[in-house]
């Protein structure tokens, strides 16, 4: 009886333990499932998050490339106008002979010889003119032998090397004679005009006489009032050439400087736009090649 009771008790304990074990096992499995769900959900959220970020980056990249292409088109249009001016200016400057631009084909051959008979010394000529020269040059001028004296202050002047007479500044009739002696042929003179300062055409910082010829070429000769020399020759071809020269060097003032910041900046910008165009070209080529392969 004892053994039977004891056995009954033991079986009951075993059954209780077994039931308890089953309950504990079930609880453990539920905890594992909850833990698995807790660990899996964030992983799925992170994957979606990163996928969304990658998609947004892709869309942003596409929009950025579209914006850059639009920017490149407008910037290329602006700089393209200047590139067109450079090309057009280069064509004009290479097609027109520079001798024709300078009017050298209308310059008379100078055959006057220097006559030294009765010429006084430079010191005597300077003393007669009551000047202290910084430089001196002996030359022939309108059938005379003259000294051209440079001065530290003030304009140069010419003095007759024989009589010591001061010939500067020259008058309109003398300027007319100088221009006629310089021009080949015998064209008519329309007008003689005095300019106290440099003009956009002469670009000589000195008083000058402008002598206009009616030769069909719009020839204008500028004569210095101080030295009696021809300092500039202009004509219609020169004015046409000068317009494209202005566009070419981008100097819209006196049109004489070609190393100023505006030209350098425009050149760098054109170079950058060309290089950037090549960068934009590669993705387009890649898409074209991919389309052909799919086709």
Secondary structure, DSSP 8 states (H G I E B T S, - for coil): -HHHHHHHHHHHHHHHHHHHHHHHHHHHHHHHHHHHHHHHHHHHHHHHHHHHHHHHHHHHHHHHHHHHHHHHHHHHHHHHHHHHHHHHHHHHHHHS-HHHHHTGGGB---------TT---HHHHHHHHT---SEEEEEEETTEEEEEEE-SSS--EEEETTT--B--S--HHHHHHHHHHHBSS---EEEEEEESS--TTT--SS-EEEEEE-SSS--EEEEETTT--EEEEE-HHHHHHHHHHHHHHT--SSS--SSSHHHHHHHHHHHHHHHHHHHHHHHHHHHHHHHHHH-
